[in-house]
Amino acid sequence: MAYVRSSKGDYTAFQRGLGEIAARHGISNWEAQPVTYYAVGVGLKKANLSDVQYETFKRNFAASDYSKMQDIQEGYDATR
């Protein structure tokens, strides 16, 4: 959430940061885990982005992969 609010859309840096966090917790191949994308959706909702910002971040972070975008949407929708 904090990264998205302060970022200028650097998705590569965001992914690198997620990878570093995952590595500290002994998680490898986080990119293949649906829960990763769900959690990103939760963070995006908490970041209170505009609709355009949200859709742009979702599409770019998921590399337009439908199932990953769906996981992000589920996390986003589940968050108040």
C-alpha positions in Angstrom: 0.0 0.0 0.0 2.7 2.5 1.0 4.8 1.6 -2.1 1.9 2.1 -4.5 1.0 5.5 -2.9 4.6 6.7 -3.2 5.5 5.1 -6.5 5.4 6.5 -10.0 4.4 3.2 -11.6 7.8 1.4 -11.3 6.4 -2.2 -11.5 9.9 -3.7 -11.8 11.0 -2.1 -8.5 7.7 -3.2 -6.9 8.3 -6.8 -8.0 11.9 -6.7 -6.9 10.7 -5.6 -3.5 8.2 -8.4 -3.3 10.9 -10.8 -4.2 13.1 -9.6 -1.4 10.3 -9.8 1.1 9.4 -13.3 0.0 13.1 -14.4 0.2 13.4 -13.2 3.7 10.5 -15.4 4.6 11.9 -18.4 2.7 9.3 -18.2 -0.1 10.5 -18.9 -3.6 8.5 -18.7 -6.8 6.1 -16.2 -5.3 5.2 -15.1 -8.8 3.3 -18.4 -9.4 1.2 -18.1 -6.2 -2.3 -16.8 -6.6 -2.2 -15.6 -3.0 0.5 -13.1 -4.0 -1.9 -11.4 -6.5 -4.8 -11.6 -4.0 -2.6 -9.8 -1.4 -1.6 -7.2 -4.0 -5.3 -6.6 -4.6 -5.8 -6.0 -0.9 -3.0 -3.5 -0.8 -4.3 -1.7 -3.9 -7.7 -1.3 -2.3 -6.1 0.1 0.9 -4.0 2.5 -1.2 -7.3 4.2 -2.2 -6.3 4.6 -5.8 -8.5 6.1 -8.5 -10.2 3.6 -10.8 -7.7 4.4 -13.6 -4.7 4.0 -11.4 -6.0 0.7 -10.0 -6.8 -0.7 -13.4 -3.4 0.4 -14.8 -1.5 -1.1 -11.9 -3.5 -4.3 -12.0 -2.9 -4.8 -15.7 0.8 -3.9 -15.7 1.7 -5.9 -12.5 -0.1 -9.0 -13.8 1.4 -8.5 -17.2 -2.2 -8.7 -18.6 -2.5 -12.3 -17.4 -6.2 -12.9 -16.9 -6.0 -15.3 -14.0 -3.5 -13.0 -12.1 -5.7 -10.0 -12.8 -8.7 -12.0 -11.5 -6.8 -12.8 -8.3 -5.9 -9.2 -7.8 -9.6 -8.2 -8.3 -10.7 -10.8 -5.8 -8.4 -9.3 -3.1 -9.5 -5.8 -4.0 -13.2 -6.7 -3.8 -12.8 -8.5 -0.5 -11.3 -5.5 1.2 -13.2 -2.7 2.8 
